[in-house]
Amino acid sequence: MFLSHELEVLVVESQPTMRTQLRTMLTSIGVETAQFAVSATMAMRRLREQRFDLVLCEYNLGDGQDGQHLLEDLHAQGIIPLDTVFVMITGERNYERVVSACELTPNDYILKPLNAETLRVRLLRALQKRDAFLPAWQLARLGDPIGAIDYCRLARNENPQYLTDLMRLQAQLHASIGQVDEAATLYREILGARSIPWAELGLARILVIKKQYVEAEDIVRGVLSRNERFIAAYELLAQIQEETGRPDEACTTLATATEYSPHRVARLRRLGTLSLATGRPEGAEQAMAEVVRKGKYSEFRDPEDHVRLLQAQLARNRVDEAQATVADLERSMGRQPKGELCKAVCTALIHAHNNDRARAQQALASTLRAGGSMRELSVGLRQDMIRTCFEQQLDDHGKELVADLLRSAADDRTLETTRAVLEARGLGQLSQQIEAGIQAEVKSLVTTGAEKAQAGDYDGAVAEMMNAARKLPGNPHVLFNAALALLRHIENRGWNDAFAVQARDLIQRAHRLSPANPRLTAITEFMHALIKRYGIRPERVMSRLVRNT
């Protein structure tokens, strides 16, 4: 059996000779139109532009990049869907040991030297497994994780060879709709049969959501005691340490992970930011300088990295180096909207460091006039701006920043850390006042939307709640009610593809902000009932969903 000639295939391979060999092999087994990328960066661009059924990737991509880093970045950024098959090609004889220390693994890996028949058999096997999971992935993308869970239950009996992986997917689906106890039960069932590191981490993540930190940490430390190179375990341990008030320990944990895996920009960025927050400016400067250097060649470069580097340099009183960082930011990303904003932030921070209050105030006021674009900055940097405003006696601007932050990012962690910022300056009462004002605003917006729906004005209810979601994009209560308005419209006016996609996206955003919220299950069940009522199948809206993912 040959592979379908309709398969969209991307080959990521830096060596010309190997590219030629793979092209010949793929043609001989039925794939005539494969595309090629010679680097991880080029692969990222291709995968953003086009959806592929299969990615064949060389493990060693040079310049400190490897196929595992690429796979992790692709999934972390949501660039490829779950139904894209990712197969690693490697000459590393110890690759099995490498992949055993990864939570996210490729669908398969093939050792060099390889021939066309080996490639054909392994790719067919990976695609057959993909097909067993495809209905669940399609239902989840449609916005019907409950239907996907039902499918997983059936598929476990029909495909016993994939039992453990189907249980894993089912656990992830339960967690995605707030059914954390059901997810934990499945992970424990998997672990009852045998010890699997990814299942242990999955269970630990559920325990973190439930704030059962002691048991979660015990599990993670157990994983690391058996495999000291399991990088995802270090990252989860650092999260636990940070959330339980041990940022210094979290910093040390991330430093250890970076020693084992020094090339992931996201991890270096987190290490640099945490080093800065824990009073380790030298380590912060070292980490952020490396992030900025790597970012010059990365699809994920962020002008905020220059701000963090500058903060570390100013903490060490290296003003000349800080000025050079601003100049580099202007050269490399100064024309981007966020680049301009970050440059203005840097200028304000330098004036504040030099105790030039008048110029610092002027620069801060100019920065804050950017308005909504401030929301492009991370929560941590926005909190730093709040501190700086109060330090420079710009109290009104500081209050505006706090209110905007809590409107756009009102998860529990942000609330806690923002309160801490204000309480450290003796402004705990201000925090309470701003939070109360936002709660009143939310109540008013939700009440207006509900009244319109009760009066039968479903178009008006949708317009009202979508406007509320734009005003308060980080408030789970608003997001849930906006999704509910869309679903009520569908219930009473008929199926609407666009509204279904919007409802799905709002529910997913609410989950990210409040993963254990009891409303998740209820609203997901409502959407599931509507999908069944109208006989909607994944293929009906899949083209729209592909464009939106």
C-alpha positions in Angstrom: 0.0 0.0 0.0 1.3 3.4 -1.1 0.7 6.7 0.7 -2.0 8.9 -0.7 -0.7 11.3 -3.3 -3.0 13.9 -1.8 -1.0 14.0 1.5 0.4 17.4 2.2 4.0 16.7 3.5 6.6 19.1 4.9 10.2 17.8 5.2 12.5 19.7 7.6 16.1 18.9 6.8 19.2 21.1 6.8 21.4 18.8 4.7 21.0 19.0 0.9 22.0 15.4 0.3 19.5 14.1 2.8 16.8 16.3 1.3 17.4 14.7 -2.1 17.3 11.2 -0.7 14.1 11.9 1.1 12.5 13.4 -2.0 13.4 10.3 -4.0 12.0 7.9 -1.3 8.8 9.9 -0.8 8.2 9.9 -4.6 8.7 6.1 -4.7 6.0 5.5 -2.1 3.4 7.8 -3.6 4.2 11.3 -2.3 5.0 13.5 -5.2 4.6 17.0 -4.0 6.5 17.3 -0.7 7.7 20.7 0.4 11.0 21.3 2.1 12.3 23.6 4.9 16.0 23.9 5.7 15.7 25.3 9.2 13.3 25.4 12.2 12.6 29.0 11.4 11.6 28.3 7.8 9.5 25.3 9.0 7.6 27.6 11.4 6.8 30.0 8.5 5.6 27.2 6.3 3.5 25.7 9.0 1.9 29.1 9.8 1.0 29.6 6.1 -0.3 26.1 5.3 -1.8 23.1 7.0 0.2 19.8 6.5 -0.9 16.2 7.1 2.6 15.1 7.8 5.9 16.6 9.0 9.1 14.7 8.5 11.8 16.3 10.7 15.5 15.7 11.1 16.4 15.7 14.8 19.6 17.7 14.5 18.9 21.0 12.8 22.1 22.8 13.7 22.6 26.2 15.5 21.5 24.7 18.8 18.1 23.7 17.3 16.7 20.3 17.2 13.5 18.6 16.1 12.3 18.2 19.6 12.5 21.9 20.3 10.6 22.6 17.1 7.9 20.1 18.0 7.4 21.7 21.4 7.4 25.2 20.0 4.8 24.3 17.4 2.4 22.9 19.9 3.1 25.5 22.6 2.2 28.2 20.0 -0.8 26.3 18.6 0.8 26.3 15.1 0.0 22.7 14.2 -3.2 20.8 15.0 -3.1 17.5 16.8 -4.0 15.7 13.6 -0.7 16.7 11.9 1.6 13.7 12.1 5.1 14.6 13.2 7.8 12.0 12.6 11.4 12.4 13.7 14.3 11.2 11.6 17.5 10.8 13.5 21.0 9.2 13.4 21.2 9.4 17.2 21.4 5.9 18.5 20.4 7.1 22.0 17.3 8.9 20.7 15.0 6.5 22.6 16.7 7.8 25.8 16.2 11.4 24.6 12.6 11.0 23.8 11.8 9.1 27.0 12.7 12.3 28.9 10.1 14.3 26.9 6.5 14.8 27.9 5.6 15.8 24.3 6.8 13.2 21.9 6.6 12.8 18.1 4.1 10.3 16.6 7.1 8.1 15.7 10.8 8.3 15.0 12.9 6.5 12.4 16.6 5.8 12.8 19.1 6.4 10.0 20.1 4.9 7.7 16.6 4.3 6.3 15.2 3.0 3.1 11.9 3.7 1.2 10.2 0.6 2.5 11.0 1.4 6.2 9.7 4.9 5.6 6.5 3.6 3.9 5.7 1.2 6.7 6.4 3.6 9.6 4.5 6.5 8.0 1.5 4.2 7.2 1.5 3.1 10.8 1.6 6.6 12.2 -1.2 7.7 9.8 -3.4 4.7 10.8 -3.0 5.7 14.5 -3.8 9.3 13.6 -7.0 8.1 11.9 -8.1 6.3 15.1 -7.8 9.6 17.1 -9.1 11.9 14.3 -12.8 11.9 15.3 -12.0 12.9 18.8 -9.7 15.7 17.7 -12.3 16.9 15.2 -15.1 17.0 17.7 -12.9 18.9 20.2 -12.0 21.5 17.5 -15.7 21.8 16.7 -16.3 22.8 20.3 -17.7 19.4 21.5 -15.2 17.9 24.0 -18.1 15.9 25.5 -18.7 14.2 22.2 -14.9 13.7 22.0 -14.9 12.0 25.4 -17.8 9.7 24.4 -15.8 8.8 21.3 -12.7 8.0 23.4 -14.7 5.6 25.6 -15.9 3.7 22.5 -12.5 3.8 20.8 -10.8 2.3 23.8 -12.7 -1.0 23.2 -12.3 -0.9 19.4 -8.6 0.0 19.5 -7.0 -1.7 22.5 -3.5 -1.2 21.0 -4.0 2.5 21.6 -5.6 2.2 25.0 -3.2 4.2 27.1 -3.0 7.1 24.6 -6.8 7.2 24.3 -7.0 7.4 28.1 -4.5 10.2 28.1 -6.6 12.1 25.5 -9.7 11.5 27.5 -8.1 12.8 30.6 -7.0 16.0 28.8 -10.5 16.5 27.5 -12.0 16.1 30.9 -9.5 18.7 32.3 -10.4 21.1 29.4 -14.0 21.3 30.6 -13.2 21.6 34.3 -13.8 17.9 35.2 -10.6 17.7 37.1 -11.6 14.8 39.3 -12.5 12.6 36.3 -9.1 13.5 34.7 -7.3 12.6 37.9 -9.1 9.3 38.1 -8.0 8.4 34.5 -4.3 9.3 35.2 -4.4 7.2 38.4 -5.9 4.3 36.4 -3.0 4.6 33.8 -0.5 4.7 36.6 -2.1 1.7 38.3 -0.9 -0.4 35.3 2.6 1.0 35.0 4.6 4.1 35.9 4.7 6.5 33.0 6.3 9.9 33.5 3.8 11.9 31.3 0.9 10.4 33.3 2.5 11.3 36.6 3.0 14.9 35.3 -0.6 14.9 34.1 -1.8 13.9 37.5 0.5 16.5 39.2 -0.9 19.3 36.9 -4.5 18.4 38.0 -3.4 18.5 41.6 -1.9 22.0 41.0 -5.2 23.2 39.6 -6.9 21.8 42.8 -4.1 23.6 44.8 -3.0 20.3 46.3 0.6 21.4 46.1 2.2 19.0 48.5 1.1 15.8 46.7 1.8 17.4 43.3 5.4 18.3 44.4 6.0 14.8 45.7 5.0 13.3 42.4 7.2 15.7 40.4 10.2 15.1 42.6 9.6 11.3 42.2 9.7 11.7 38.4 13.0 13.7 38.6 14.6 11.1 41.0 14.1 8.5 38.3 14.9 10.7 35.3 16.9 13.8 36.1 16.6 15.0 32.4 12.8 15.2 32.3 12.7 18.9 31.6 8.9 19.3 31.8 9.1 18.1 35.4 11.5 20.9 36.3 9.2 23.5 34.7 6.2 22.1 36.7 8.2 22.0 39.9 9.2 25.7 39.3 5.6 26.6 38.9 4.6 24.8 42.1 7.5 26.6 44.0 6.5 30.0 42.6 2.8 29.5 43.4 3.6 28.4 46.9 5.8 31.5 47.6 9.2 30.1 47.0 10.5 32.1 44.0 14.2 31.6 44.9 13.7 27.8 44.8 11.8 28.2 41.5 14.7 30.1 40.1 17.2 27.4 41.1 15.0 24.8 39.5 14.8 26.6 36.2 18.5 27.1 36.2 19.0 23.4 36.5 16.6 22.7 33.7 18.5 25.2 31.5 21.8 23.4 32.2 20.3 20.3 30.7 18.4 22.0 27.9 20.0 25.4 27.2 18.4 26.3 23.9 14.7 26.8 24.6 14.0 30.5 24.4 10.8 30.3 26.5 12.6 28.7 29.4 15.5 31.1 29.3 13.0 34.0 29.2 11.2 32.6 32.3 14.5 32.1 34.1 15.6 35.7 33.3 12.3 37.2 34.4 12.3 35.2 37.7 16.0 36.0 38.3 15.1 39.6 38.0 12.2 39.3 40.4 14.3 37.5 43.0 17.1 40.0 43.1 19.6 38.1 40.9 20.4 40.8 38.3 23.6 39.2 37.1 21.8 35.9 36.3 18.9 37.8 34.8 21.2 39.8 32.5 23.0 36.6 31.4 19.7 34.8 30.6 18.0 37.8 28.9 21.1 38.6 26.8 21.0 35.0 25.5 17.2 35.3 24.8 17.8 38.6 22.9 20.6 37.0 20.9 18.6 33.9 20.0 15.6 36.0 19.3 17.3 37.7 16.4 16.8 34.4 14.5 13.6 33.2 16.1 9.9 33.4 15.0 9.1 34.1 18.6 11.2 37.2 19.3 9.6 39.7 21.6 10.6 43.3 22.1 9.7 42.8 25.8 12.9 40.8 26.1 14.9 44.0 25.6 13.0 45.6 28.4 13.8 42.8 30.8 17.5 42.9 29.7 17.5 46.6 30.3 16.0 46.2 33.8 18.7 43.7 34.7 21.4 46.1 33.4 19.9 49.0 35.4 19.8 46.8 38.5 23.5 46.4 38.1 24.0 50.2 37.4 25.2 49.4 33.8 23.5 52.4 32.3 25.7 52.5 29.1 24.8 48.9 28.4 21.2 49.7 29.0 21.4 52.6 26.4 22.9 50.1 24.0 20.0 47.7 24.6 17.5 50.5 23.7 19.4 51.2 20.5 19.4 47.5 19.6 15.7 47.4 20.2 15.1 50.3 18.0 17.2 48.8 15.2 15.6 45.4 15.3 12.0 45.9 16.3 11.5 49.7 16.7 9.0 50.0 13.9 6.7 47.3 15.3 3.8 48.7 17.5 5.0 46.7 20.5 8.6 47.6 19.7 7.7 51.3 19.9 5.9 50.7 23.1 8.7 48.8 24.7 11.2 51.5 23.6 9.1 54.1 25.4 9.0 51.9 28.5 12.8 51.5 28.4 13.2 55.3 28.2 11.0 55.9 31.2 12.9 53.2 33.2 16.2 54.8 32.4 15.0 58.3 33.5 13.6 56.8 36.7 16.9 55.0 37.4 18.7 58.3 36.9 16.4 60.0 39.4 15.2 62.4 36.7 11.6 62.5 37.9 10.4 65.2 35.5 11.6 63.3 32.4 10.5 60.0 33.9 7.0 61.3 34.4 6.9 62.7 30.9 8.1 59.4 29.4 5.6 57.4 31.5 2.7 59.7 30.6 3.7 59.4 26.9 3.8 55.6 27.2 0.5 55.3 28.9 -1.2 57.4 26.2 -0.7 54.2 24.1 -3.9 53.1 25.8 -5.1 49.6 24.7 -1.7 48.7 23.3 -0.5 48.4 26.9 -2.4 45.1 26.9 0.2 43.6 24.6 2.7 43.7 27.5 2.9 40.7 29.9 1.2 40.9 33.2 4.6 41.0 35.0 5.8 44.0 33.0 2.5 45.8 33.4 2.9 45.3 37.2 6.4 46.8 37.0 4.9 49.8 35.2 2.3 50.1 38.0 5.2 50.2 40.6 7.1 52.8 38.6 4.1 55.1 38.3 3.5 55.1 42.0 7.3 55.6 42.6 7.3 58.6 40.3 4.2 60.0 41.9 1.9 59.4 39.0 -0.8 57.9 41.2 -3.7 58.5 38.8 -1.8 56.7 36.0 -1.0 53.9 38.3 -4.7 53.4 39.2 -5.6 53.4 35.6 -3.1 50.7 34.9 -4.3 48.6 37.8 -7.9 48.8 36.6 -7.0 48.0 33.0 -4.8 45.0 34.1 -7.7 43.5 36.2 -10.1 44.0 33.3 -7.9 42.2 30.8 -6.2 39.5 33.0 -8.3 38.7 36.0 -7.2 35.1 36.7 -6.5 34.2 40.3 -2.7 34.4 40.0 -2.9 37.9 38.5 -5.3 39.1 41.2 -3.0 37.8 43.9 0.2 39.3 42.5 -1.4 42.6 41.7 -2.8 42.9 45.2 0.7 42.1 46.5 2.2 45.0 44.4 -0.3 47.5 45.9 -0.1 46.2 49.4 3.7 46.5 49.3 3.1 50.2 48.9 0.4 50.4 51.5 -2.3 50.6 48.9 -4.3 47.5 49.9 -7.5 49.5 50.2 -7.0 50.8 46.7 -6.9 47.3 45.3 -10.2 46.5 47.1 -11.8 49.6 45.6 -10.7 48.9 42.1 -11.8 45.2 42.3 -15.2 46.2 43.7 -15.6 48.7 40.8 -14.8 46.1 38.2 -17.2 43.6 39.9 -20.0 46.2 39.7 -19.2 46.9 36.1 -19.3 43.2 35.3 -22.7 42.8 37.1 -24.2 45.7 35.2 -23.0 44.4 31.8 -24.1 40.8 32.5 -27.5 41.9 33.8 -28.1 44.0 30.7 -27.3 41.1 28.4 -29.5 38.7 30.4 -32.4 41.1 30.2 -32.2 41.4 26.5 -32.1 37.6 26.1 -35.1 37.2 28.5 -37.0 39.7 26.4 -36.3 37.7 23.2 -33.8 40.1 21.8 -31.1 37.5 21.2 -29.3 39.7 18.6 -29.1 42.5 21.2 -27.9 40.1 23.9 -25.1 38.9 21.7 -24.1 42.4 20.8 -24.1 43.5 24.4 -22.1 40.5 25.7 -19.6 40.6 22.9 -19.0 44.2 23.7 -18.6 43.3 27.3 -16.0 40.6 26.4 -14.0 43.3 24.5 -14.1 45.6 27.5 -13.1 42.9 30.0 -11.3 40.2 27.9 -9.7 38.7 31.0 -12.8 38.2 33.2 -14.1 34.6 33.2 -17.6 35.6 34.3 -18.0 37.9 31.3 -16.5 35.3 28.9 -18.9 32.6 30.1 -21.9 34.9 29.8 -20.8 36.0 26.3 -20.5 32.4 25.2 -23.9 31.7 26.8 -25.5 34.6 24.8 -24.2 33.1 21.6 -25.5 29.6 22.5 -28.9 31.0 23.5 -29.0 32.7 20.1 -28.3 29.3 18.4 -30.9 27.6 20.6 -33.6 30.0 19.6 -32.7 31.2 16.1 -31.0 28.2 14.6 -27.4 27.0 14.0 -24.8 29.6 13.2 -21.3 28.5 12.3 -19.7 31.8 13.2 -21.4 32.0 16.6 -20.5 28.4 17.4 -16.8 29.2 16.6 -16.9 32.3 18.8 -18.6 30.4 21.6 -16.0 27.7 21.5 -13.2 30.3 21.6 -14.7 32.1 24.5 -15.1 28.9 26.5 -11.5 28.0 25.8 -10.3 31.5 27.0 -12.4 31.1 30.1 -10.8 27.7 30.8 -7.3 29.2 30.5 -8.2 31.8 33.1 -10.2 29.6 35.5 -9.5 25.9 34.7 -11.5 24.5 37.6 -14.5 26.7 37.2 -17.7 24.7 37.7 -19.5 26.6 34.9 -17.1 25.0 32.3 -18.9 21.7 32.4 -22.4 23.2 32.3 -21.8 25.4 29.3 -19.9 22.7 27.5 -22.8 20.3 28.0 -25.2 23.0 26.7 -23.1 23.4 23.5 -22.9 19.6 23.2 -26.7 19.4 23.3 -27.1 22.0 20.6 -24.6 20.2 18.4 -26.6 17.0 18.7 -29.9 18.8 18.3 -28.9 20.3 15.0 -27.0 17.2 13.8 -23.8 19.1 13.3 -20.8 17.0 12.3 -17.1 18.2 12.3 -16.8 18.2 8.5 -19.5 20.9 8.2 -17.5 23.6 9.8 -14.0 22.1 9.7 -12.8 24.4 6.9 -13.7 27.4 9.0 -12.1 26.0 12.1 -8.9 25.2 10.2 -8.7 28.9 9.2 -9.2 30.0 12.8 -6.6 27.7 14.4 
